[in-house]
Amino acid sequence: MLVNSKMPSHQIIDATGLACPLPLLKLKQALHSMAAGEQVVLIASDVNSLTDIKRFCEIAGHSLEIISQENQLFEFLIQKKNS
């Protein structure tokens, strides 16, 4: 299920139409300006984002909360690691 008005407010990155690694680069930029524990939603249409975002979160220590797919859009909820 994609983000809707019932979910708490998050920073949202719309990376639809962008090929990897651009969704990942946009995520890295957003995380750099966020405080520990804050969350960001990334919406991407590139199927490679599934593996790229998951692997990046594993390596960097960020929590990947939700992965959903709807109409060829992938949604990720990432929580920045606590320092």
N, C-alpha and C positions, 0 to 999 in steps of 0.2 A: 504494500500500500504506500503510495507516495505521500509526501508531507501534505498535511491539510491544516485547516484553521484550528483543529482541536488539539494539535500538538503544541508543546511549549515553543516559544520563539527561539530560533537558532539562526546563526549566520547561514545563508544558503548560497552555494556556488552552482551556477547553472553552466555546465560544461557540455551541454548537448551540442552535437555537431562537430565537436573537437576530437581529433584523433590523438591517441596516446603518443607521447607522454604529456600532452597539454593538460588534461584533467588532473593528473598527478602534480604537475607544476603549480597549477592554480591552488590545489589543496595545500601544498607546502607553503606557498605564500600566505594563505589564510592562517595556517597554524602558527606561522612565525609571529603574527601580530596578536595572537590570542593568549589569554592567561591559562595556566594549568587548570584542567578540569572543565574548561568550556567545550561546547560541542559545535560541530559544523555539519551541515548536510551537503553532500555532493551529489549532483544529478548528472549522469553521463550517459551517452548513447553508444560509446565505443565498447564493444564486448571485451576488449583487452583490459579495460579498466577493472574488471572483476578480479583478475589475478594481480594486476599492478597495485591497486589500492590495498588489497588484502596483504600482499607481501610487504609493502611499505609500512603498514601499521605494525606488522609483526616485528620488523627490523627496528623501527623507531620507537616502539613501545606504546604507541597510541592504541586506544581501545576502539575496535570496530564493532559498533552496537547493532546495526541493522543493515542487512543487504536485502533489497527487494527489487523485483523486476516487474514492470508494467508497460505494455506497449513498446517494447524495445528500449525502454529507459531503465537505467540501473540507479538505485538510490542507496547511498551509504550514509550512515550516521557515525561520525568519528568524534571521539572524545580525546582531547589533548591530554597526553600523559601528565601525571603529577611529577613535578621535578624532584 
